[in-house]
Amino acid sequence: MAVPKKKTSKARRDQRRAHHAISPRSLSTCPECGERKRPHHVCESCGSYRERQVLAVAEED
């Protein structure tokens, strides 16, 4: 079993973890309704995907 010979310093440990931050979710605009949506996903507000209606969305009164 591998055992480290020296203690890893806090600076070296934190430099290694510098790339572990969570990046914000990317969003695109729906061409049908203009709402923000996730790329390559069905628009939750109008139910369209790639300019086709794929979900029936109930309209609010």
N, CA, C and O atoms as a CHARMM CRD file, in Angstrom:
* protein
*
  244
    1    1 MET  N      0.83800  -1.17200   0.00000 PROA 1      0.00000
    2    1 MET  CA     0.00000   0.00000   0.00000 PROA 1      0.00000
    3    1 MET  C      0.88900   1.24400   0.00000 PROA 1      0.00000
    4    1 MET  O      1.87200   1.30500   0.73800 PROA 1      0.00000
    5    2 ALA  N      0.54600   2.22900  -0.82200 PROA 2      0.00000
    6    2 ALA  CA     1.36700   3.42700  -0.94100 PROA 2      0.00000
    7    2 ALA  C      1.13000   4.35000   0.24400 PROA 2      0.00000
    8    2 ALA  O     -0.00800   4.62600   0.62500 PROA 2      0.00000
    9    3 VAL  N      2.23400   4.82100   0.81500 PROA 3      0.00000
   10    3 VAL  CA     2.16500   5.73600   1.94100 PROA 3      0.00000
   11    3 VAL  C      3.01600   6.95600   1.60200 PROA 3      0.00000
   12    3 VAL  O      4.16700   6.79600   1.19500 PROA 3      0.00000
   13    4 PRO  N      2.47900   8.18900   1.75700 PROA 4      0.00000
   14    4 PRO  CA     3.27300   9.37300   1.42800 PROA 4      0.00000
   15    4 PRO  C      4.45400   9.55100   2.38300 PROA 4      0.00000
   16    4 PRO  O      4.32400   9.31800   3.58500 PROA 4      0.00000
   17    5 LYS  N      5.60800   9.96400   1.84700 PROA 5      0.00000
   18    5 LYS  CA     6.79200  10.16700   2.68200 PROA 5      0.00000
   19    5 LYS  C      6.73700  11.48200   3.44300 PROA 5      0.00000
   20    5 LYS  O      7.26200  11.58900   4.55100 PROA 5      0.00000
   21    6 LYS  N      6.09100  12.49300   2.83700 PROA 6      0.00000
   22    6 LYS  CA     6.03000  13.81600   3.46300 PROA 6      0.00000
   23    6 LYS  C      4.57800  14.27400   3.54400 PROA 6      0.00000
   24    6 LYS  O      3.72700  13.84400   2.76600 PROA 6      0.00000
   25    7 LYS  N      4.31900  15.15400   4.50100 PROA 7      0.00000
   26    7 LYS  CA     2.99100  15.73500   4.63800 PROA 7      0.00000
   27    7 LYS  C      2.76600  16.73900   3.51100 PROA 7      0.00000
   28    7 LYS  O      3.63800  17.55800   3.21800 PROA 7      0.00000
   29    8 THR  N      1.59200  16.67300   2.87900 PROA 8      0.00000
   30    8 THR  CA     1.25000  17.63100   1.83400 PROA 8      0.00000
   31    8 THR  C      0.87200  18.95100   2.50400 PROA 8      0.00000
   32    8 THR  O      0.01500  18.99500   3.38700 PROA 8      0.00000
   33    9 SER  N      1.52800  20.02100   2.06500 PROA 9      0.00000
   34    9 SER  CA     1.27400  21.32200   2.68700 PROA 9      0.00000
   35    9 SER  C     -0.10500  21.83600   2.29600 PROA 9      0.00000
   36    9 SER  O     -0.69200  21.39200   1.31000 PROA 9      0.00000
   37   10 LYS  N     -0.61300  22.77900   3.08600 PROA 10     0.00000
   38   10 LYS  CA    -1.93100  23.35400   2.80600 PROA 10     0.00000
   39   10 LYS  C     -1.93700  24.08900   1.47500 PROA 10     0.00000
   40   10 LYS  O     -2.92800  24.05100   0.74600 PROA 10     0.00000
   41   11 ALA  N     -0.84300  24.75300   1.15800 PROA 11     0.00000
   42   11 ALA  CA    -0.76900  25.49700  -0.11200 PROA 11     0.00000
   43   11 ALA  C     -0.82100  24.53700  -1.30000 PROA 11     0.00000
   44   11 ALA  O     -1.54200  24.78800  -2.26600 PROA 11     0.00000
   45   12 ARG  N     -0.07200  23.45300  -1.23900 PROA 12     0.00000
   46   12 ARG  CA    -0.06600  22.49000  -2.34900 PROA 12     0.00000
   47   12 ARG  C     -1.41900  21.79700  -2.47800 PROA 12     0.00000
   48   12 ARG  O     -1.91000  21.57400  -3.58500 PROA 12     0.00000
   49   13 ARG  N     -2.01900  21.45800  -1.32900 PROA 13     0.00000
   50   13 ARG  CA    -3.34900  20.83800  -1.34300 PROA 13     0.00000
   51   13 ARG  C     -4.37100  21.78200  -1.96000 PROA 13     0.00000
   52   13 ARG  O     -5.17600  21.36400  -2.79200 PROA 13     0.00000
   53   14 ASP  N     -4.34700  23.05600  -1.56000 PROA 14     0.00000
   54   14 ASP  CA    -5.32100  24.01500  -2.06600 PROA 14     0.00000
   55   14 ASP  C     -5.08500  24.35200  -3.53600 PROA 14     0.00000
   56   14 ASP  O     -6.04100  24.63100  -4.26000 PROA 14     0.00000
   57   15 GLN  N     -3.84400  24.33200  -3.98700 PROA 15     0.00000
   58   15 GLN  CA    -3.56300  24.55100  -5.41300 PROA 15     0.00000
   59   15 GLN  C     -4.13100  23.41900  -6.25100 PROA 15     0.00000
   60   15 GLN  O     -4.61700  23.64800  -7.35900 PROA 15     0.00000
   61   16 ARG  N     -4.07300  22.21000  -5.73400 PROA 16     0.00000
   62   16 ARG  CA    -4.62900  21.06900  -6.44500 PROA 16     0.00000
   63   16 ARG  C     -6.14700  21.18300  -6.53100 PROA 16     0.00000
   64   16 ARG  O     -6.73600  20.80300  -7.54300 PROA 16     0.00000
   65   17 ARG  N     -6.78000  21.69500  -5.49600 PROA 17     0.00000
   66   17 ARG  CA    -8.23300  21.80600  -5.45600 PROA 17     0.00000
   67   17 ARG  C     -8.75400  23.08900  -6.09900 PROA 17     0.00000
   68   17 ARG  O     -9.95900  23.34100  -6.06700 PROA 17     0.00000
   69   18 ALA  N     -7.88100  23.90000  -6.67900 PROA 18     0.00000
   70   18 ALA  CA    -8.30000  25.17800  -7.26500 PROA 18     0.00000
   71   18 ALA  C     -9.25600  24.97600  -8.43400 PROA 18     0.00000
   72   18 ALA  O    -10.04400  25.87300  -8.73100 PROA 18     0.00000
   73   19 HSD  N     -9.21200  23.83200  -9.10500 PROA 19     0.00000
   74   19 HSD  CA   -10.05800  23.57100 -10.26800 PROA 19     0.00000
   75   19 HSD  C    -11.33000  22.80400  -9.90900 PROA 19     0.00000
   76   19 HSD  O    -12.06900  22.39500 -10.80500 PROA 19     0.00000
   77   20 HSD  N    -11.59800  22.60300  -8.62600 PROA 20     0.00000
   78   20 HSD  CA   -12.74800  21.81600  -8.19400 PROA 20     0.00000
   79   20 HSD  C    -14.01000  22.64500  -8.00000 PROA 20     0.00000
   80   20 HSD  O    -15.04500  22.10700  -7.60600 PROA 20     0.00000
   81   21 ALA  N    -13.94300  23.94600  -8.27100 PROA 21     0.00000
   82   21 ALA  CA   -15.09900  24.81200  -8.04300 PROA 21     0.00000
   83   21 ALA  C    -16.21100  24.45700  -9.02500 PROA 21     0.00000
   84   21 ALA  O    -15.94700  24.04800 -10.15500 PROA 21     0.00000
   85   22 ILE  N    -17.44800  24.61700  -8.58600 PROA 22     0.00000
   86   22 ILE  CA   -18.59800  24.33400  -9.43600 PROA 22     0.00000
   87   22 ILE  C    -18.84600  25.53700 -10.33800 PROA 22     0.00000
   88   22 ILE  O    -18.94200  26.66800  -9.86000 PROA 22     0.00000
   89   23 SER  N    -18.94600  25.29600 -11.62000 PROA 23     0.00000
   90   23 SER  CA   -19.20100  26.38900 -12.56000 PROA 23     0.00000
   91   23 SER  C    -20.70400  26.60300 -12.69700 PROA 23     0.00000
   92   23 SER  O    -21.47200  25.65600 -12.52400 PROA 23     0.00000
   93   24 PRO  N    -21.14100  27.81200 -13.00100 PROA 24     0.00000
   94   24 PRO  CA   -22.57500  28.05700 -13.14800 PROA 24     0.00000
   95   24 PRO  C    -23.14000  27.31100 -14.35500 PROA 24     0.00000
   96   24 PRO  O    -22.44900  27.09700 -15.35200 PROA 24     0.00000
   97   25 ARG  N    -24.40700  26.92300 -14.24400 PROA 25     0.00000
   98   25 ARG  CA   -25.07000  26.17800 -15.30800 PROA 25     0.00000
   99   25 ARG  C    -25.23500  27.06800 -16.53200 PROA 25     0.00000
  100   25 ARG  O    -25.66300  28.21700 -16.42400 PROA 25     0.00000
  101   26 SER  N    -24.89100  26.52700 -17.69700 PROA 26     0.00000
  102   26 SER  CA   -25.01900  27.30900 -18.91800 PROA 26     0.00000
  103   26 SER  C    -26.47900  27.31700 -19.37200 PROA 26     0.00000
  104   26 SER  O    -27.17700  26.30900 -19.26900 PROA 26     0.00000
  105   27 LEU  N    -26.92700  28.46000 -19.87300 PROA 27     0.00000
  106   27 LEU  CA   -28.30300  28.61800 -20.31900 PROA 27     0.00000
  107   27 LEU  C    -28.31500  29.21400 -21.72100 PROA 27     0.00000
  108   27 LEU  O    -27.43300  29.99200 -22.08600 PROA 27     0.00000
  109   28 SER  N    -29.31800  28.84200 -22.49300 PROA 28     0.00000
  110   28 SER  CA   -29.52300  29.42800 -23.80700 PROA 28     0.00000
  111   28 SER  C    -30.95700  29.95200 -23.87400 PROA 28     0.00000
  112   28 SER  O    -31.75400  29.71500 -22.96600 PROA 28     0.00000
  113   29 THR  N    -31.27300  30.65500 -24.93700 PROA 29     0.00000
  114   29 THR  CA   -32.59500  31.25100 -25.08900 PROA 29     0.00000
  115   29 THR  C    -33.44000  30.37900 -26.00400 PROA 29     0.00000
  116   29 THR  O    -32.96400  29.93000 -27.04600 PROA 29     0.00000
  117   30 CYS  N    -34.68800  30.13500 -25.62500 PROA 30     0.00000
  118   30 CYS  CA   -35.61800  29.36200 -26.43700 PROA 30     0.00000
  119   30 CYS  C    -36.02100  30.20600 -27.64800 PROA 30     0.00000
  120   30 CYS  O    -36.44000  31.35100 -27.47900 PROA 30     0.00000
  121   31 PRO  N    -35.90400  29.66600 -28.86400 PROA 31     0.00000
  122   31 PRO  CA   -36.27400  30.46100 -30.04500 PROA 31     0.00000
  123   31 PRO  C    -37.78000  30.66300 -30.18300 PROA 31     0.00000
  124   31 PRO  O    -38.21700  31.57200 -30.88900 PROA 31     0.00000
  125   32 GLU  N    -38.58200  29.82600 -29.51700 PROA 32     0.00000
  126   32 GLU  CA   -40.03700  29.93600 -29.63200 PROA 32     0.00000
  127   32 GLU  C    -40.60500  31.00600 -28.69800 PROA 32     0.00000
  128   32 GLU  O    -41.35200  31.88400 -29.13200 PROA 32     0.00000
  129   33 CYS  N    -40.24400  30.92700 -27.40500 PROA 33     0.00000
  130   33 CYS  CA   -40.86800  31.83000 -26.43100 PROA 33     0.00000
  131   33 CYS  C    -39.89300  32.84500 -25.83800 PROA 33     0.00000
  132   33 CYS  O    -40.32600  33.79900 -25.19200 PROA 33     0.00000
  133   34 GLY  N    -38.59100  32.66100 -26.04100 PROA 34     0.00000
  134   34 GLY  CA   -37.61900  33.61200 -25.53000 PROA 34     0.00000
  135   34 GLY  C    -37.19200  33.38000 -24.09300 PROA 34     0.00000
  136   34 GLY  O    -36.39000  34.14900 -23.56300 PROA 34     0.00000
  137   35 GLU  N    -37.70400  32.34100 -23.44800 PROA 35     0.00000
  138   35 GLU  CA   -37.32900  32.03000 -22.06800 PROA 35     0.00000
  139   35 GLU  C    -35.93100  31.41300 -22.03800 PROA 35     0.00000
  140   35 GLU  O    -35.45200  30.89100 -23.04500 PROA 35     0.00000
  141   36 ARG  N    -35.28000  31.48000 -20.87100 PROA 36     0.00000
  142   36 ARG  CA   -33.97500  30.84600 -20.69600 PROA 36     0.00000
  143   36 ARG  C    -34.19000  29.35500 -20.45100 PROA 36     0.00000
  144   36 ARG  O    -35.06500  28.96400 -19.67800 PROA 36     0.00000
  145   37 LYS  N    -33.37600  28.51700 -21.12100 PROA 37     0.00000
  146   37 LYS  CA   -33.49200  27.07200 -20.95500 PROA 37     0.00000
  147   37 LYS  C    -32.10600  26.46200 -21.03500 PROA 37     0.00000
  148   37 LYS  O    -31.15700  27.10900 -21.47800 PROA 37     0.00000
  149   38 ARG  N    -31.99300  25.20400 -20.60300 PROA 38     0.00000
  150   38 ARG  CA   -30.72800  24.49300 -20.70400 PROA 38     0.00000
  151   38 ARG  C    -30.51700  24.04900 -22.14200 PROA 38     0.00000
  152   38 ARG  O    -31.47300  23.63500 -22.79700 PROA 38     0.00000
  153   39 PRO  N    -29.29400  24.12300 -22.65200 PROA 39     0.00000
  154   39 PRO  CA   -29.05100  23.69800 -24.02600 PROA 39     0.00000
  155   39 PRO  C    -29.33900  22.20700 -24.21400 PROA 39     0.00000
  156   39 PRO  O    -29.05500  21.41000 -23.32000 PROA 39     0.00000
  157   40 HSD  N    -29.89000  21.82500 -25.34500 PROA 40     0.00000
  158   40 HSD  CA   -30.20500  20.45100 -25.70900 PROA 40     0.00000
  159   40 HSD  C    -31.26700  19.84200 -24.79400 PROA 40     0.00000
  160   40 HSD  O    -31.29200  18.62600 -24.60400 PROA 40     0.00000
  161   41 HSD  N    -32.14300  20.67100 -24.22600 PROA 41     0.00000
  162   41 HSD  CA   -33.23900  20.21200 -23.37900 PROA 41     0.00000
  163   41 HSD  C    -34.53600  20.83200 -23.86700 PROA 41     0.00000
  164   41 HSD  O    -34.52700  21.85900 -24.54700 PROA 41     0.00000
  165   42 VAL  N    -35.65000  20.20400 -23.51800 PROA 42     0.00000
  166   42 VAL  CA   -36.96600  20.73100 -23.86100 PROA 42     0.00000
  167   42 VAL  C    -37.22100  21.98200 -23.03100 PROA 42     0.00000
  168   42 VAL  O    -36.91300  22.01300 -21.83900 PROA 42     0.00000
  169   43 CYS  N    -37.78100  23.00800 -23.65600 PROA 43     0.00000
  170   43 CYS  CA   -38.14200  24.23000 -22.94500 PROA 43     0.00000
  171   43 CYS  C    -39.31100  23.92400 -22.01700 PROA 43     0.00000
  172   43 CYS  O    -40.33300  23.39900 -22.45900 PROA 43     0.00000
  173   44 GLU  N    -39.16900  24.24500 -20.74000 PROA 44     0.00000
  174   44 GLU  CA   -40.20500  23.92400 -19.76400 PROA 44     0.00000
  175   44 GLU  C    -41.39000  24.87000 -19.85400 PROA 44     0.00000
  176   44 GLU  O    -42.48800  24.52400 -19.41700 PROA 44     0.00000
  177   45 SER  N    -41.19100  26.05400 -20.41000 PROA 45     0.00000
  178   45 SER  CA   -42.29800  27.01300 -20.44400 PROA 45     0.00000
  179   45 SER  C    -43.21600  26.78600 -21.64800 PROA 45     0.00000
  180   45 SER  O    -44.43200  26.92500 -21.52400 PROA 45     0.00000
  181   46 CYS  N    -42.65100  26.43800 -22.81700 PROA 46     0.00000
  182   46 CYS  CA   -43.50900  26.26300 -23.98900 PROA 46     0.00000
  183   46 CYS  C    -43.54000  24.82300 -24.50800 PROA 46     0.00000
  184   46 CYS  O    -44.39500  24.49300 -25.33000 PROA 46     0.00000
  185   47 GLY  N    -42.63200  23.95900 -24.04900 PROA 47     0.00000
  186   47 GLY  CA   -42.64400  22.55100 -24.43300 PROA 47     0.00000
  187   47 GLY  C    -42.07500  22.26100 -25.80800 PROA 47     0.00000
  188   47 GLY  O    -42.38600  21.21800 -26.38300 PROA 47     0.00000
  189   48 SER  N    -41.25900  23.14000 -26.35400 PROA 48     0.00000
  190   48 SER  CA   -40.70000  22.91100 -27.68100 PROA 48     0.00000
  191   48 SER  C    -39.24700  22.47300 -27.57500 PROA 48     0.00000
  192   48 SER  O    -38.54800  22.79900 -26.61500 PROA 48     0.00000
  193   49 TYR  N    -38.80900  21.72600 -28.58400 PROA 49     0.00000
  194   49 TYR  CA   -37.42500  21.29800 -28.69100 PROA 49     0.00000
  195   49 TYR  C    -37.05700  21.29700 -30.16300 PROA 49     0.00000
  196   49 TYR  O    -37.72300  20.65200 -30.97300 PROA 49     0.00000
  197   50 ARG  N    -36.00800  22.01100 -30.51000 PROA 50     0.00000
  198   50 ARG  CA   -35.53500  22.15600 -31.88500 PROA 50     0.00000
  199   50 ARG  C    -36.66400  22.61400 -32.81000 PROA 50     0.00000
  200   50 ARG  O    -36.86800  22.07200 -33.89600 PROA 50     0.00000
  201   51 GLU  N    -37.38500  23.62600 -32.34200 PROA 51     0.00000
  202   51 GLU  CA   -38.46200  24.27900 -33.07500 PROA 51     0.00000
  203   51 GLU  C    -39.62500  23.34300 -33.41000 PROA 51     0.00000
  204   51 GLU  O    -40.34900  23.56400 -34.38100 PROA 51     0.00000
  205   52 ARG  N    -39.79800  22.29200 -32.59500 PROA 52     0.00000
  206   52 ARG  CA   -40.95100  21.38600 -32.70800 PROA 52     0.00000
  207   52 ARG  C    -41.63300  21.31800 -31.36200 PROA 52     0.00000
  208   52 ARG  O    -40.97300  21.38800 -30.32600 PROA 52     0.00000
  209   53 GLN  N    -42.94600  21.18100 -31.36200 PROA 53     0.00000
  210   53 GLN  CA   -43.70100  21.03200 -30.12600 PROA 53     0.00000
  211   53 GLN  C    -43.64900  19.57900 -29.70100 PROA 53     0.00000
  212   53 GLN  O    -44.17200  18.71900 -30.41000 PROA 53     0.00000
  213   54 VAL  N    -43.03300  19.27600 -28.56200 PROA 54     0.00000
  214   54 VAL  CA   -42.87700  17.89500 -28.11000 PROA 54     0.00000
  215   54 VAL  C    -43.63700  17.62100 -26.80800 PROA 54     0.00000
  216   54 VAL  O    -43.89900  16.46000 -26.49200 PROA 54     0.00000
  217   55 LEU  N    -43.99700  18.65700 -26.05000 PROA 55     0.00000
  218   55 LEU  CA   -44.74200  18.50100 -24.81400 PROA 55     0.00000
  219   55 LEU  C    -45.97300  19.37300 -24.83800 PROA 55     0.00000
  220   55 LEU  O    -45.95100  20.49900 -25.33400 PROA 55     0.00000
  221   56 ALA  N    -47.04800  18.83600 -24.29200 PROA 56     0.00000
  222   56 ALA  CA   -48.26900  19.64800 -24.13600 PROA 56     0.00000
  223   56 ALA  C    -48.16900  20.36200 -22.79900 PROA 56     0.00000
  224   56 ALA  O    -48.11600  19.72500 -21.74700 PROA 56     0.00000
  225   57 VAL  N    -48.14300  21.68600 -22.84600 PROA 57     0.00000
  226   57 VAL  CA   -47.99500  22.49200 -21.64600 PROA 57     0.00000
  227   57 VAL  C    -49.35300  23.10600 -21.30900 PROA 57     0.00000
  228   57 VAL  O    -49.98100  23.74600 -22.15300 PROA 57     0.00000
  229   58 ALA  N    -49.79700  22.90600 -20.07400 PROA 58     0.00000
  230   58 ALA  CA   -51.07300  23.47000 -19.64300 PROA 58     0.00000
  231   58 ALA  C    -50.93000  24.96800 -19.45200 PROA 58     0.00000
  232   58 ALA  O    -49.99000  25.42200 -18.80000 PROA 58     0.00000
  233   59 GLU  N    -51.84600  25.73800 -20.01000 PROA 59     0.00000
  234   59 GLU  CA   -51.77000  27.19300 -19.89500 PROA 59     0.00000
  235   59 GLU  C    -52.42400  27.62900 -18.59200 PROA 59     0.00000
  236   59 GLU  O    -53.44700  27.08200 -18.18000 PROA 59     0.00000
  237   60 GLU  N    -51.81300  28.62900 -17.94800 PROA 60     0.00000
  238   60 GLU  CA   -52.32500  29.14000 -16.68200 PROA 60     0.00000
  239   60 GLU  C    -53.36400  30.21900 -16.96100 PROA 60     0.00000
  240   60 GLU  O    -53.23100  30.99500 -17.90700 PROA 60     0.00000
  241   61 ASP  N    -54.40100  30.25700 -16.12700 PROA 61     0.00000
  242   61 ASP  CA   -55.45700  31.27500 -16.29600 PROA 61     0.00000
  243   61 ASP  C    -55.12500  32.54100 -15.56100 PROA 61     0.00000
  244   61 ASP  O    -55.90000  33.49700 -15.59600 PROA 61     0.00000
